[in-house]
Amino acid sequence: MSDSAASTPPFRLHPAAAWALVGAQFVFLLLLGFLPWGALWQRGAGTLVLGLVLVALGVGIAIAAGAGLGRTLTASPIPKADGVLVTTGVFGLVRHPIYSGLLVLGLGLVVIGASVLHLIAWVALLSVLMAKARFEERMLADQYPDYAAYAARVGRLVPGLGRIRP
């Protein structure tokens, strides 16, 4: 490690910025649930079933990930000081499975909603979750010596995609 790297203080996201990201995430999820439906594609029983399956799958992924984190779980991207690095279960497939679950849930709402506004809200949700993930990863890397190896092995939101090369 170089002298400059050793003297660089660890990155910390300001708590207000962290909670602003959390708030934005929930705003976009609410928008996806309550925006007026559109007609980008024909909405019938098949699209409704597909959308509901994606919503249920997304909820299931997020719940499994939350349960896997246990006491380390927090909505904030700022890791808990007394937390542990979880790399098993769904965290063995992706580094941010709660975010993945929220995106799958949101995609189900896009399928049901069938509007340009739904697509825009989903892309905005993706952008917020990507920002959250990147900030979180910087802090996790500072907090856990094993994080770099984990991030090189496991994808960010999709298995195999978004691995961080050392």
DSSP file (Angstrom, degrees, kcal/mol; ACC not computed):
  #  RESIDUE AA STRUCTURE BP1 BP2  ACC     N-H-->O    O-->H-N    N-H-->O    O-->H-N    TCO  KAPPA ALPHA  PHI   PSI    X-CA   Y-CA   Z-CA
    1    1 A M              0   0    0      0, 0.0     2,-0.1     0, 0.0     0, 0.0   0.000 360.0 360.0 360.0 135.5    0.0    0.0    0.0
    2    2 A S     >  -     0   0    0      1,-0.1     4,-2.2     4,-0.0     5,-0.2  -0.330 360.0-112.1 -77.1 162.8    1.4    3.4   -0.9
    3    3 A D  H  > S+     0   0    0      1,-0.2     4,-1.6     2,-0.2     5,-0.1   0.875 118.5  52.2 -61.7 -37.3    1.8    6.2    1.7
    4    4 A S  H  > S+     0   0    0      1,-0.2     4,-0.8     2,-0.2    -1,-0.2   0.881 109.7  48.5 -69.0 -35.9   -0.9    8.3    0.0
    5    5 A A  H  4 S+     0   0    0      1,-0.2     3,-0.4     2,-0.2    -1,-0.2   0.879 110.4  52.0 -68.6 -36.4   -3.4    5.3    0.1
    6    6 A A  H  < S+     0   0    0     -4,-2.2    -1,-0.2     1,-0.2    -2,-0.2   0.822 112.5  45.1 -69.2 -29.7   -2.5    4.7    3.8
    7    7 A S  H  < S+     0   0    0     -4,-1.6    -1,-0.2    -5,-0.2    -2,-0.2   0.552  86.0 107.3 -92.1  -7.3   -3.2    8.4    4.7
    8    8 A T  S  < S-     0   0    0     -4,-0.8     3,-0.1    -3,-0.4    -3,-0.0  -0.576  72.8-127.1 -72.7 123.0   -6.5    8.7    2.7
    9    9 A P        -     0   0    0      0, 0.0     3,-0.1     0, 0.0    -2,-0.1  -0.366  33.6 -93.4 -68.1 151.4   -9.4    8.8    5.1
   10   10 A P        -     0   0    0      0, 0.0     2,-0.2     0, 0.0   129,-0.1  -0.317  44.5-103.8 -63.9 147.1  -12.1    6.3    4.4
   11   11 A F        -     0   0    0    127,-0.3     2,-0.4    -3,-0.1   131,-0.1  -0.525  40.4-177.4 -71.2 133.6  -15.1    7.5    2.3
   12   12 A R        -     0   0    0     -2,-0.2     2,-0.3    -3,-0.1    66,-0.0  -0.986  20.0-139.6-134.5 125.6  -18.2    8.3    4.3
   13   13 A L        -     0   0    0     -2,-0.4     5,-0.0   122,-0.1    65,-0.0  -0.648  34.1-106.4 -78.4 135.7  -21.5    9.4    2.6
   14   14 A H    >>  -     0   0    0     -2,-0.3     4,-2.4     1,-0.1     3,-0.5  -0.424  25.9-125.9 -62.3 135.4  -23.2   12.1    4.6
   15   15 A P  H 3> S+     0   0    0      0, 0.0     4,-2.6     0, 0.0     5,-0.2   0.844 109.8  55.5 -54.1 -36.2  -26.2   10.7    6.4
   16   16 A A  H 3> S+     0   0    0      2,-0.2     4,-1.7     1,-0.2     5,-0.1   0.909 109.4  46.4 -64.5 -40.0  -28.5   13.3    4.8
   17   17 A A  H <> S+     0   0    0     -3,-0.5     4,-1.9     2,-0.2    -1,-0.2   0.897 111.4  52.6 -67.2 -39.6  -27.4   12.3    1.3
   18   18 A A  H  X S+     0   0    0     -4,-2.4     4,-1.8     1,-0.2    -2,-0.2   0.939 112.1  43.9 -60.7 -47.4  -27.8    8.6    2.2
   19   19 A W  H  X S+     0   0    0     -4,-2.6     4,-2.5     1,-0.2    -1,-0.2   0.781 108.1  59.2 -72.5 -25.3  -31.4    9.1    3.4
   20   20 A A  H  X S+     0   0    0     -4,-1.7     4,-2.6    -5,-0.2    -1,-0.2   0.897 106.2  49.0 -65.5 -39.8  -32.1   11.3    0.3
   21   21 A L  H  X S+     0   0    0     -4,-1.9     4,-2.3     2,-0.2    -2,-0.2   0.909 110.9  49.6 -64.5 -41.4  -31.2    8.3   -1.9
   22   22 A V  H  X S+     0   0    0     -4,-1.8     4,-2.0     2,-0.2    -2,-0.2   0.932 111.7  49.0 -61.4 -45.4  -33.5    6.1    0.2
   23   23 A G  H  X S+     0   0    0     -4,-2.5     4,-2.3     1,-0.2    -2,-0.2   0.913 110.3  50.1 -61.3 -43.8  -36.3    8.6   -0.1
   24   24 A A  H  X S+     0   0    0     -4,-2.6     4,-2.4     1,-0.2     5,-0.2   0.899 107.5  55.1 -61.6 -40.7  -35.8    8.9   -3.9
   25   25 A Q  H  X S+     0   0    0     -4,-2.3     4,-1.9     1,-0.2    -1,-0.2   0.926 110.6  44.7 -57.9 -46.1  -35.9    5.1   -4.2
   26   26 A F  H  X S+     0   0    0     -4,-2.0     4,-2.5     2,-0.2    -1,-0.2   0.852 109.5  56.1 -70.3 -34.0  -39.2    4.9   -2.4
   27   27 A V  H  X S+     0   0    0     -4,-2.3     4,-2.7     2,-0.2    -2,-0.2   0.944 110.0  45.3 -60.7 -47.2  -40.6    7.8   -4.5
   28   28 A F  H  X S+     0   0    0     -4,-2.4     4,-2.2     2,-0.2    -2,-0.2   0.867 112.1  51.4 -68.3 -34.9  -39.9    6.0   -7.7
   29   29 A L  H  X S+     0   0    0     -4,-1.9     4,-1.4    -5,-0.2    -1,-0.2   0.918 111.8  47.5 -64.6 -42.2  -41.3    2.7   -6.4
   30   30 A L  H  X S+     0   0    0     -4,-2.5     4,-1.7     2,-0.2     3,-0.2   0.916 109.9  52.7 -64.4 -42.6  -44.5    4.5   -5.4
   31   31 A L  H  X S+     0   0    0     -4,-2.7     4,-2.3     1,-0.2     3,-0.4   0.924 106.0  54.1 -58.0 -43.8  -44.7    6.2   -8.8
   32   32 A L  H  < S+     0   0    0     -4,-2.2    -1,-0.2     1,-0.2    -2,-0.2   0.849 112.2  45.2 -59.4 -33.2  -44.4    2.8  -10.4
   33   33 A G  H  < S+     0   0    0     -4,-1.4    -1,-0.2    -3,-0.2    -2,-0.2   0.746 124.3  30.3 -80.9 -23.6  -47.3    1.6   -8.4
   34   34 A F  H  < S+     0   0    0     -4,-1.7    -2,-0.2    -3,-0.4    -3,-0.2   0.451  82.8 115.5-122.5  -0.2  -49.5    4.6   -8.9
   35   35 A L  S  < S-     0   0    0     -4,-2.3     3,-0.1    -5,-0.2     2,-0.0  -0.377  78.0 -92.5 -65.5 150.1  -48.8    6.2  -12.3
   36   36 A P        -     0   0    0      0, 0.0    82,-0.2     0, 0.0    81,-0.1  -0.359  46.8-106.3 -63.4 143.7  -51.7    6.0  -14.8
   37   37 A W        -     0   0    0      1,-0.1    77,-0.2    -3,-0.1     2,-0.1  -0.339  38.8-160.9 -69.6 152.4  -51.6    3.0  -17.0
   38   38 A G        -     0   0    0     75,-3.5    77,-0.2    -3,-0.1     5,-0.1  -0.396  24.6-119.2-119.4-164.0  -50.6    3.4  -20.6
   39   39 A A        +     0   0    0     -2,-0.1    76,-0.2     1,-0.1    75,-0.1  -0.104  61.6 126.7-136.0  36.0  -50.9    1.6  -23.9
   40   40 A L  S    S+     0   0    0     74,-3.0     2,-0.3    73,-0.1    75,-0.1   0.839  89.5   6.9 -64.2 -30.8  -47.4    0.9  -25.0
   41   41 A W  S    S-     0   0    0     73,-0.3     2,-0.2    70,-0.1    -1,-0.1  -0.955  99.3 -81.5-143.4 161.8  -48.4   -2.7  -25.3
   42   42 A Q        -     0   0    0     -2,-0.3     2,-0.7    -3,-0.1     5,-0.1  -0.468  42.1-147.7 -68.0 129.5  -51.6   -4.6  -25.1
   43   43 A R        +     0   0    0     -2,-0.2     2,-0.2    -5,-0.1    -1,-0.1  -0.887  37.8 135.2-103.6 116.2  -52.5   -5.3  -21.5
   44   44 A G  S  > S-     0   0    0     -2,-0.7     4,-2.3     0, 0.0     5,-0.2  -0.643  71.3 -64.9-138.3-162.8  -54.4   -8.4  -21.0
   45   45 A A  H  > S+     0   0    0      1,-0.2     4,-2.6    -2,-0.2     5,-0.2   0.880 129.0  54.4 -60.7 -38.9  -54.5  -11.4  -18.7
   46   46 A G  H  > S+     0   0    0      2,-0.2     4,-2.6     1,-0.2    -1,-0.2   0.924 110.2  44.2 -63.6 -45.8  -51.0  -12.5  -19.8
   47   47 A T  H  > S+     0   0    0      2,-0.2     4,-2.8     1,-0.2    -1,-0.2   0.886 113.4  52.0 -67.7 -36.9  -49.4   -9.2  -19.1
   48   48 A L  H  X S+     0   0    0     -4,-2.3     4,-2.5     2,-0.2    -2,-0.2   0.931 112.1  45.4 -63.4 -44.7  -51.1   -9.0  -15.8
   49   49 A V  H  X S+     0   0    0     -4,-2.6     4,-2.6     2,-0.2    -2,-0.2   0.935 114.4  48.4 -64.4 -46.3  -49.9  -12.5  -14.8
   50   50 A L  H  X S+     0   0    0     -4,-2.6     4,-2.4     1,-0.2    -2,-0.2   0.935 113.0  48.4 -59.2 -46.5  -46.4  -11.8  -16.0
   51   51 A G  H  X S+     0   0    0     -4,-2.8     4,-2.4     1,-0.2    -1,-0.2   0.913 112.6  47.3 -60.6 -44.0  -46.3   -8.5  -14.1
   52   52 A L  H  X S+     0   0    0     -4,-2.5     4,-2.7     2,-0.2    -1,-0.2   0.867 110.2  52.8 -67.6 -36.1  -47.6  -10.0  -10.9
   53   53 A V  H  X S+     0   0    0     -4,-2.6     4,-2.7     2,-0.2    -1,-0.2   0.921 111.1  47.2 -63.3 -43.3  -45.1  -12.9  -11.1
   54   54 A L  H  X S+     0   0    0     -4,-2.4     4,-2.8     2,-0.2    -2,-0.2   0.906 112.0  50.1 -64.9 -41.1  -42.3  -10.4  -11.5
   55   55 A V  H  X S+     0   0    0     -4,-2.4     4,-2.5     2,-0.2    -2,-0.2   0.948 113.6  45.4 -60.3 -48.5  -43.6   -8.3   -8.6
   56   56 A A  H  X S+     0   0    0     -4,-2.7     4,-2.5     2,-0.2    -2,-0.2   0.902 113.4  49.9 -63.3 -41.5  -43.8  -11.5   -6.4
   57   57 A L  H  X S+     0   0    0     -4,-2.7     4,-2.6     2,-0.2    -1,-0.2   0.924 111.6  48.9 -62.0 -45.0  -40.4  -12.6   -7.5
   58   58 A G  H  X S+     0   0    0     -4,-2.8     4,-2.4     2,-0.2    -2,-0.2   0.910 111.9  48.0 -62.1 -43.5  -38.9   -9.2   -6.7
   59   59 A V  H  X S+     0   0    0     -4,-2.5     4,-2.6     1,-0.2     5,-0.2   0.920 111.9  50.8 -62.3 -43.6  -40.5   -9.1   -3.3
   60   60 A G  H  X S+     0   0    0     -4,-2.5     4,-2.5     2,-0.2    -2,-0.2   0.907 110.6  48.0 -61.2 -43.5  -39.3  -12.7   -2.6
   61   61 A I  H  X S+     0   0    0     -4,-2.6     4,-2.4     2,-0.2    -1,-0.2   0.936 113.5  47.6 -62.6 -46.6  -35.7  -11.8   -3.6
   62   62 A A  H  X S+     0   0    0     -4,-2.4     4,-2.6     1,-0.2    -2,-0.2   0.899 113.2  47.7 -63.4 -41.2  -35.7   -8.6   -1.4
   63   63 A I  H  X S+     0   0    0     -4,-2.6     4,-2.7     2,-0.2     5,-0.2   0.919 111.7  49.9 -66.7 -42.9  -37.2  -10.5    1.6
   64   64 A A  H  X S+     0   0    0     -4,-2.5     4,-2.0    -5,-0.2    -2,-0.2   0.906 113.1  47.3 -61.4 -41.0  -34.7  -13.3    1.3
   65   65 A A  H  X S+     0   0    0     -4,-2.4     4,-1.7     2,-0.2    -2,-0.2   0.919 111.5  49.8 -67.4 -43.3  -31.8  -10.8    1.1
   66   66 A G  H  X S+     0   0    0     -4,-2.6     4,-1.4     1,-0.2     7,-0.2   0.913 111.8  48.6 -60.9 -42.4  -33.1   -8.8    4.1
   67   67 A A  H  < S+     0   0    0     -4,-2.7    -1,-0.2     1,-0.2    -2,-0.2   0.882 108.6  54.9 -64.7 -37.4  -33.4  -12.0    6.1
   68   68 A G  H  < S+     0   0    0     -4,-2.0    -1,-0.2     1,-0.2    -2,-0.2   0.817 106.3  51.4 -65.7 -30.6  -29.9  -13.0    5.0
   69   69 A L  H >< S+     0   0    0     -4,-1.7     3,-2.1     1,-0.2    -1,-0.2   0.810  82.3 170.9 -75.7 -29.8  -28.5   -9.7    6.3
   70   70 A G  G >< S+     0   0    0     -4,-1.4     3,-1.6     1,-0.3    -1,-0.2  -0.333  70.7   1.1  57.4-127.6  -30.2  -10.1    9.7
   71   71 A R  G 3  S+     0   0    0      1,-0.3    -1,-0.3    -4,-0.1    -2,-0.1   0.616 127.8  67.5 -70.4 -11.8  -29.0   -7.5   12.2
   72   72 A T  G <  S+     0   0    0     -3,-2.1     8,-0.4    -6,-0.1    -1,-0.3   0.607  75.5 117.3 -80.9 -12.6  -26.8   -5.9    9.5
   73   73 A L    <   +     0   0    0     -3,-1.6     2,-0.3    -7,-0.2     3,-0.1  -0.318  32.3 154.8 -62.4 132.5  -29.9   -4.8    7.5
   74   74 A T        -     0   0    0      2,-0.1     6,-0.0     1,-0.1    -2,-0.0  -0.961  44.9-138.4-152.9 144.9  -30.3   -1.1    7.0
   75   75 A A  S    S+     0   0    0     -2,-0.3    -1,-0.1     2,-0.0    -2,-0.0   0.785  84.7  87.6 -72.1 -26.3  -32.2    0.9    4.4
   76   76 A S  S    S-     0   0    0      2,-0.2    -2,-0.1     1,-0.1     4,-0.1  -0.418  81.4-133.3 -72.3 145.3  -29.3    3.4    4.3
   77   77 A P  S    S+     0   0    0      0, 0.0    62,-0.1     0, 0.0    -1,-0.1   0.580  83.9  98.9 -73.3  -6.7  -26.3    2.8    2.1
   78   78 A I  S    S-     0   0    0    -63,-0.1    -2,-0.2    61,-0.1     3,-0.1  -0.718  80.8-127.2 -81.1 116.2  -24.1    3.5    5.0
   79   79 A P        -     0   0    0      0, 0.0     2,-0.2     0, 0.0    -6,-0.1  -0.278  25.7-102.0 -63.8 147.6  -23.0    0.2    6.5
   80   80 A K    >   -     0   0    0     -8,-0.4     3,-1.6     1,-0.1    -6,-0.0  -0.480  23.2-131.8 -67.9 139.0  -23.6   -0.4   10.2
   81   81 A A  T 3  S+     0   0    0      1,-0.3    -1,-0.1    -2,-0.2     0, 0.0   0.830 109.0  41.3 -61.6 -32.7  -20.4   -0.1   12.2
   82   82 A D  T 3  S+     0   0    0      2,-0.1    -1,-0.3   -10,-0.0    -2,-0.1   0.186  95.2 117.7-100.9  16.6  -21.1   -3.4   14.0
   83   83 A G    <   -     0   0    0     -3,-1.6     2,-0.3   -11,-0.1   -11,-0.0  -0.143  56.4-131.3 -76.7 175.0  -22.3   -5.2   10.8
   84   84 A V        -     0   0    0    -15,-0.2     2,-0.7    60,-0.0    -4,-0.1  -0.923  22.8-108.2-125.0 153.2  -20.8   -8.2    9.2
   85   85 A L        -     0   0    0     -2,-0.3     2,-0.5     2,-0.0   -16,-0.0  -0.736  34.1-157.2 -82.1 114.8  -20.0   -8.8    5.5
   86   86 A V        +     0   0    0     -2,-0.7   -17,-0.1     1,-0.1   -18,-0.0  -0.840  27.8 157.3 -97.3 124.0  -22.6  -11.3    4.2
   87   87 A T        +     0   0    0     -2,-0.5     2,-0.2     5,-0.0    -1,-0.1   0.224  49.4  81.4-129.3  10.8  -21.4  -13.3    1.1
   88   88 A T  S >  S+     0   0    0    -20,-0.1     3,-1.6     3,-0.1     5,-0.1  -0.590  79.4  20.2-113.6 176.2  -23.6  -16.4    1.3
   89   89 A G  G >  S-     0   0    0      1,-0.3     3,-1.9     2,-0.2     4,-0.3  -0.424 136.2 -11.1  64.7-138.9  -27.2  -17.1    0.2
   90   90 A V  G >> S+     0   0    0      1,-0.3     4,-2.0     2,-0.2     3,-1.3   0.749 134.3  67.7 -65.0 -21.4  -28.5  -14.6   -2.3
   91   91 A F  G <4 S+     0   0    0     -3,-1.6    -1,-0.3     1,-0.3    -2,-0.2   0.612  90.0  63.7 -73.4 -11.3  -25.4  -12.5   -1.6
   92   92 A G  G <4 S+     0   0    0     -3,-1.9    -1,-0.3     1,-0.1    -2,-0.2   0.599 108.7  40.8 -81.2 -13.1  -23.3  -15.3   -3.2
   93   93 A L  T <4 S+     0   0    0     -3,-1.3    62,-0.7     1,-0.4    67,-0.5   0.821 131.0   5.1 -98.9 -44.3  -25.1  -14.5   -6.5
   94   94 A V  B  <  -a  155   0A   0     -4,-2.0    -1,-0.4    60,-0.1    62,-0.2  -0.982  60.5-133.0-142.0 151.8  -25.2  -10.7   -6.4
   95   95 A R  S    S+     0   0    0     60,-2.7    61,-0.2    -2,-0.3    62,-0.2   0.750 105.2  34.0 -77.2 -23.1  -23.7   -8.1   -4.1
   96   96 A H     >  +     0   0    0     60,-1.9     4,-2.1    59,-0.3    -1,-0.2  -0.519  65.7 157.6-130.4  65.4  -27.0   -6.1   -3.8
   97   97 A P  H  > S+     0   0    0      0, 0.0     4,-2.8     0, 0.0     5,-0.2   0.786  73.6  59.0 -66.6 -26.5  -29.9   -8.5   -4.0
   98   98 A I  H  > S+     0   0    0      2,-0.2     4,-2.4     1,-0.2     5,-0.2   0.945 108.8  45.6 -64.6 -44.1  -32.3   -6.2   -2.2
   99   99 A Y  H  > S+     0   0    0     -3,-0.2     4,-2.2     2,-0.2    -1,-0.2   0.908 112.1  51.9 -63.6 -40.6  -31.7   -3.7   -5.0
  100  100 A S  H  X S+     0   0    0     -4,-2.1     4,-2.3     1,-0.2    -2,-0.2   0.927 109.8  49.6 -59.8 -44.3  -32.1   -6.5   -7.6
  101  101 A G  H  X S+     0   0    0     -4,-2.8     4,-2.7     1,-0.2    -2,-0.2   0.903 109.6  50.7 -61.6 -41.9  -35.4   -7.5   -6.0
  102  102 A L  H  X S+     0   0    0     -4,-2.4     4,-2.6     1,-0.2    -1,-0.2   0.872 110.4  50.1 -64.6 -35.9  -36.7   -3.9   -6.1
  103  103 A L  H  X S+     0   0    0     -4,-2.2     4,-2.3     2,-0.2    -2,-0.2   0.887 111.4  47.4 -70.0 -38.2  -35.7   -3.7   -9.8
  104  104 A V  H  X S+     0   0    0     -4,-2.3     4,-2.1     2,-0.2    -2,-0.2   0.926 113.0  49.4 -66.8 -43.6  -37.5   -6.9  -10.6
  105  105 A L  H  X S+     0   0    0     -4,-2.7     4,-1.7     1,-0.2    -2,-0.2   0.942 112.3  48.4 -56.6 -48.5  -40.6   -5.7   -8.6
  106  106 A G  H  X S+     0   0    0     -4,-2.6     4,-1.9     1,-0.2    -2,-0.2   0.870 107.2  55.3 -61.3 -38.1  -40.4   -2.4  -10.5
  107  107 A L  H  X S+     0   0    0     -4,-2.3     4,-2.5     1,-0.2    -1,-0.2   0.891 104.9  53.8 -62.9 -38.7  -40.1   -4.2  -13.8
  108  108 A G  H  X S+     0   0    0     -4,-2.1     4,-2.1     1,-0.2    -1,-0.2   0.896 108.1  49.7 -60.6 -39.8  -43.3   -6.1  -13.0
  109  109 A L  H  X S+     0   0    0     -4,-1.7     4,-2.7     2,-0.2    -1,-0.2   0.835 108.8  52.9 -68.8 -31.9  -45.1   -2.8  -12.4
  110  110 A V  H  X S+     0   0    0     -4,-1.9     4,-2.9     2,-0.2     5,-0.3   0.927 108.0  50.7 -65.2 -45.1  -43.7   -1.5  -15.7
  111  111 A V  H  < S+     0   0    0     -4,-2.5    -2,-0.2     1,-0.2    -1,-0.2   0.919 116.3  41.4 -59.0 -44.1  -45.2   -4.6  -17.5
  112  112 A I  H  < S+     0   0    0     -4,-2.1    -1,-0.2     1,-0.2    -2,-0.2   0.909 117.6  46.9 -69.3 -42.3  -48.6   -3.9  -15.8
  113  113 A G  H  < S-     0   0    0     -4,-2.7   -75,-3.5    -5,-0.2    -2,-0.2   0.832  79.8-167.7 -74.6 -34.3  -48.5   -0.2  -16.3
  114  114 A A     <  +     0   0    0     -4,-2.9   -74,-3.0   -77,-0.2     2,-0.3   0.810  40.7 123.7  53.3  38.9  -47.4   -0.2  -20.0
  115  115 A S  S  > S-     0   0    0     -5,-0.3     4,-1.8   -77,-0.2    -1,-0.2  -0.905  72.7-123.4-128.9 159.2  -46.6    3.5  -20.1
  116  116 A V  H  > S+     0   0    0     -2,-0.3     4,-2.6     1,-0.2     5,-0.2   0.878 114.9  57.8 -61.2 -38.6  -43.6    5.7  -21.0
  117  117 A L  H  > S+     0   0    0      1,-0.2     4,-2.6     2,-0.2    -1,-0.2   0.877 104.0  51.6 -61.9 -37.4  -43.9    7.2  -17.5
  118  118 A H  H  > S+     0   0    0      2,-0.2     4,-2.3     1,-0.2    -1,-0.2   0.922 110.1  48.9 -63.7 -43.6  -43.5    3.7  -16.0
  119  119 A L  H  X S+     0   0    0     -4,-1.8     4,-2.4     2,-0.2    -2,-0.2   0.919 112.1  48.5 -62.1 -43.3  -40.4    3.2  -18.1
  120  120 A I  H  X S+     0   0    0     -4,-2.6     4,-2.4     1,-0.2    -2,-0.2   0.922 111.5  49.6 -63.2 -44.6  -38.9    6.5  -17.1
  121  121 A A  H  X S+     0   0    0     -4,-2.6     4,-2.4     1,-0.2    -1,-0.2   0.879 110.9  50.5 -63.0 -37.7  -39.7    5.9  -13.4
  122  122 A W  H  X S+     0   0    0     -4,-2.3     4,-2.7     2,-0.2    -2,-0.2   0.917 110.5  48.2 -67.4 -42.4  -38.0    2.4  -13.6
  123  123 A V  H  X S+     0   0    0     -4,-2.4     4,-2.4     2,-0.2    -2,-0.2   0.893 111.9  50.6 -64.4 -38.1  -34.9    3.9  -15.2
  124  124 A A  H  X S+     0   0    0     -4,-2.4     4,-2.4     2,-0.2    -2,-0.2   0.908 110.1  49.8 -64.7 -41.1  -34.8    6.6  -12.5
  125  125 A L  H  X S+     0   0    0     -4,-2.4     4,-2.7     2,-0.2     5,-0.2   0.930 110.1  50.7 -61.1 -45.6  -35.1    3.8   -9.9
  126  126 A L  H  X S+     0   0    0     -4,-2.7     4,-2.4     1,-0.2    -2,-0.2   0.915 110.0  50.6 -57.4 -44.3  -32.2    2.0  -11.5
  127  127 A S  H  X S+     0   0    0     -4,-2.4     4,-2.2     2,-0.2    -1,-0.2   0.913 111.6  46.7 -62.1 -44.1  -30.1    5.2  -11.5
  128  128 A V  H  X S+     0   0    0     -4,-2.4     4,-2.8     1,-0.2    -2,-0.2   0.926 113.7  47.9 -64.4 -44.8  -30.8    5.8   -7.8
  129  129 A L  H  X S+     0   0    0     -4,-2.7     4,-2.6     1,-0.2    -2,-0.2   0.860 110.6  51.8 -67.6 -34.2  -30.0    2.2   -6.9
  130  130 A M  H  X S+     0   0    0     -4,-2.4     4,-2.4    -5,-0.2    -1,-0.2   0.917 111.4  47.3 -66.1 -42.3  -26.8    2.2   -8.9
  131  131 A A  H  X S+     0   0    0     -4,-2.2     4,-2.4     2,-0.2     5,-0.3   0.937 112.9  49.1 -62.8 -45.9  -25.7    5.4   -7.1
  132  132 A K  H  X S+     0   0    0     -4,-2.8     4,-2.8     1,-0.2    -2,-0.2   0.925 111.5  49.8 -57.1 -46.0  -26.6    3.8   -3.8
  133  133 A A  H  X S+     0   0    0     -4,-2.6     4,-2.7     1,-0.2    -1,-0.2   0.908 110.4  49.2 -62.1 -43.5  -24.7    0.6   -4.6
  134  134 A R  H  X S+     0   0    0     -4,-2.4     4,-1.7     2,-0.2    -1,-0.2   0.922 114.2  44.6 -65.5 -44.0  -21.6    2.5   -5.7
  135  135 A F  H  X S+     0   0    0     -4,-2.4     4,-1.7     1,-0.2    -2,-0.2   0.937 114.7  49.8 -62.6 -45.5  -21.5    4.7   -2.6
  136  136 A E  H  X S+     0   0    0     -4,-2.8     4,-2.9    -5,-0.3    -2,-0.2   0.901 107.9  53.7 -60.2 -42.4  -22.2    1.6   -0.4
  137  137 A E  H  X S+     0   0    0     -4,-2.7     4,-2.5     1,-0.2    -1,-0.2   0.872 104.9  53.8 -63.6 -37.8  -19.4   -0.4   -2.1
  138  138 A R  H  X S+     0   0    0     -4,-1.7     4,-1.4     1,-0.2  -127,-0.3   0.916 113.6  42.9 -61.9 -41.3  -16.8    2.3   -1.4
  139  139 A M  H  X S+     0   0    0     -4,-1.7     4,-1.9     2,-0.2    -2,-0.2   0.882 112.8  51.9 -73.7 -37.7  -17.7    2.2    2.3
  140  140 A L  H  X S+     0   0    0     -4,-2.9     4,-2.8     1,-0.2     7,-0.3   0.894 107.7  53.1 -63.8 -39.1  -17.9   -1.6    2.4
  141  141 A A  H  < S+     0   0    0     -4,-2.5    -1,-0.2     1,-0.2    -2,-0.2   0.866 111.2  46.5 -64.3 -35.8  -14.5   -1.8    0.9
  142  142 A D  H  < S+     0   0    0     -4,-1.4    -1,-0.2    -5,-0.2    -2,-0.2   0.837 118.0  42.6 -71.9 -32.4  -13.1    0.5    3.6
  143  143 A Q  H  < S+     0   0    0     -4,-1.9    -2,-0.2     1,-0.2    -3,-0.2   0.814 116.3  43.7 -85.7 -32.0  -14.9   -1.4    6.4
  144  144 A Y    ><  -     0   0    0     -4,-2.8     3,-1.7    -5,-0.2     4,-0.4  -0.952  60.7-157.4-124.0 116.8  -14.2   -5.0    5.3
  145  145 A P  T 3  S+     0   0    0      0, 0.0     3,-0.4     0, 0.0     4,-0.3   0.792  96.4  55.3 -59.4 -28.5  -10.7   -6.2    4.0
  146  146 A D  T 3> S+     0   0    0      1,-0.2     4,-1.9     2,-0.1     5,-0.2   0.485  82.3  90.3 -83.7  -2.6  -12.4   -9.1    2.1
  147  147 A Y  H <> S+     0   0    0     -3,-1.7     4,-3.2    -7,-0.3     5,-0.2   0.894  80.1  56.4 -65.5 -39.7  -14.8   -6.9    0.2
  148  148 A A  H  > S+     0   0    0     -3,-0.4     4,-1.6    -4,-0.4    -1,-0.2   0.916 109.8  45.3 -59.0 -44.4  -12.5   -6.4   -2.8
  149  149 A A  H  > S+     0   0    0     -4,-0.3     4,-1.0     2,-0.2    -1,-0.2   0.902 114.2  49.7 -65.9 -40.2  -12.1  -10.2   -3.4
  150  150 A Y  H >X S+     0   0    0     -4,-1.9     4,-2.2     1,-0.2     3,-0.7   0.931 110.6  49.4 -62.2 -46.3  -15.9  -10.6   -3.0
  151  151 A A  H 3< S+     0   0    0     -4,-3.2    13,-2.3     1,-0.3    -1,-0.2   0.777 108.7  53.4 -66.8 -26.6  -16.7   -7.8   -5.5
  152  152 A A  H 3< S+     0   0    0     -4,-1.6    -1,-0.3    11,-0.2    -2,-0.2   0.727 116.4  39.3 -76.3 -21.9  -14.3   -9.3   -8.0
  153  153 A R  H << S+     0   0    0     -4,-1.0     2,-0.4    -3,-0.7    -2,-0.2   0.752 112.8  53.5 -97.2 -29.8  -16.1  -12.6   -7.7
  154  154 A V  S  < S-     0   0    0     -4,-2.2    10,-0.3    -5,-0.1   -60,-0.1  -0.908  79.9-117.8-121.8 135.9  -19.8  -11.6   -7.5
  155  155 A G  B     -a   94   0A   0    -62,-0.7   -60,-2.7    -2,-0.4     7,-0.3  -0.192  20.6-125.1 -66.7 160.4  -21.9   -9.4   -9.8
  156  156 A R  S    S-     0   0    0      5,-2.1   -60,-1.9   -62,-0.2   -56,-0.2   0.986  91.5 -16.0 -72.8 -61.1  -23.4   -6.1   -8.6
  157  157 A L  S    S+     0   0    0      4,-0.5     5,-0.1     1,-0.3   -63,-0.1   0.594 135.5  43.8-120.0 -22.2  -27.1   -6.5   -9.4
  158  158 A V  B >  S-B  161   0B   0      3,-0.6     3,-2.2   -65,-0.0    -1,-0.3  -0.985 100.3 -93.0-127.0 135.1  -27.1   -9.4  -11.9
  159  159 A P  T 3  S+     0   0    0      0, 0.0   -65,-0.1     0, 0.0     3,-0.1  -0.235 110.0   4.1 -50.8 127.1  -25.1  -12.6  -11.4
  160  160 A G  T 3  S+     0   0    0    -67,-0.5     3,-0.4     1,-0.2     2,-0.4   0.211 108.8 103.5  84.7 -15.4  -21.7  -12.2  -13.2
  161  161 A L  B <  S+B  158   0B   0     -3,-2.2    -5,-2.1     1,-0.2    -3,-0.6  -0.836  76.3  20.2-105.2 137.9  -22.3   -8.5  -14.3
  162  162 A G  S    S+     0   0    0     -2,-0.4    -1,-0.2    -7,-0.3     2,-0.1   0.720  74.4 164.5  84.7  21.0  -20.7   -5.6  -12.6
  163  163 A R        -     0   0    0     -3,-0.4     2,-0.6   -11,-0.1   -11,-0.2  -0.467  36.8-126.5 -68.0 145.8  -17.8   -7.4  -10.9
  164  164 A I        -     0   0    0    -13,-2.3   -10,-0.1   -10,-0.3    -1,-0.1  -0.853  18.1-140.2 -98.4 120.4  -15.1   -5.0   -9.7
  165  165 A R              0   0    0     -2,-0.6   -16,-0.1     1,-0.1   -13,-0.0  -0.624 360.0 360.0 -80.0 133.7  -11.7   -5.9  -11.0
  166  166 A P              0   0    0      0, 0.0    -1,-0.1     0, 0.0   -17,-0.0   0.516 360.0 360.0 -68.1 360.0   -8.9   -5.5   -8.4
